[in-house]
Each structure stands twice: as structure tokens, then as C-alpha cells.
């Protein structure tokens, strides 16, 4: 199996790096271009033993250009349905490696998808991120159930929000607002009650109440 090497586009790379506050170098490969390049590898990965797949994720994750981290996350995500809890949780350390909102939210989708196929293990999955020292892990705890709609475990959602309601971190407050805004599409009364009975930050309230009926 040949190693994937993304073609470089200097002008696009500068633009993409600037968008990410120049925290990471980029090759300059757009998402559709990346999808084309990685398509065959993703297909092959579905038949790889777990240890080989994990090594491959680790191999691409350590590469400097940001597109390789996206590739690594894609490798994990297309295989998410076949992981046991013990296998899935092996990817947790990547969340806080080269962390920024783009990679963290992509990992959140990965863990959320796993949870959607293992609802009986949601408390255990949630506990792996809730109350962690690194706020990026806690952001995942808050936003873990974004796609769950009526299957959202509101006890866990409220627990994550309450834990971090006074945390002075933009990405945490944004996550609280995002989780409330998303769930308000399913149960606006629950979200309205939480906002009215809990002292939340102005940012979380503003974001979380966007879809609520105006009184």
C-alpha cells in the first residue's frame, strides 16, 4: 500500500493556514480533492486489523500538514461501526493532539457516531470525556449528542452543561450554546426551561436560544 502524499498548492495553503490562525501548515488541498485522493485508502482500511489501522492513523496524524490529520480522522470515522468500546477509546488521545476546533469537532463526530450505534454504552462513553482536565475533551462531552435528536440523554447533556457553565473559555461556552441550539429543534421547552433556571453565560444563552420562539 502506497503512502498518500497530498499535492501542494502554495496559494491555497496560505489561505487555509490563515483561516486557522496559522496554527498549522497546510498542503493546500480542498475537501473534495482530499476525498478523491484518500478514497481508495479508506476502502482498503475497512479490512485492516485494528492495530494496523490505529498505527496508520497515528502515522498520518504526526505529519505536519493539516490535511493529514483530516485523513487520519477520516480513517477512524469510516471504520467506527466495527470498533469495540476498548478500541474506540484508543482514539481519545488524538483529540488533544494538535487540537483546534476543526479536528476536535471532527473527532466529536467520530465519537458521537460510535455512541449512536451503542446507546447502551453512552454513559460510559460520556464519562470518558466529562470532567476531564483538558477543555477540548469537555467540549466533546457537551457536544457528543448533537445528532441524537429525540434520543438525546438529557441527564448527561445537562450534567455537561452545568459542569462548565462558568468556565471562562470561548470554545466551551460556544459548545454549550451549540448543544442547546441543536436540541431546541427537538425539544424547545426543555431548552427554554434550562436557560431560564440555570445561570448561563450571555454567549451560551444567545447561541442556545436562536431557534426558540420569541416571547
Secondary structure by P-SEA (a helix, b strand, c coil): cbbbbbbbbaaaaaaaaaaaccccccccccaaaaaaaaaaaaaaaccccaaaaaaaaaaaaacccaaaaaaaaaaaaaacccccccccccccccccccccaaaaaaaaaaaaaaaaacccaaaaaaaaccccccaaaaaaaaacccccccccaaaaaaaaaaaccccccaaaaaaaaaaaaaaccccaaaaaaaaaaccccaaaaaaaacccccc
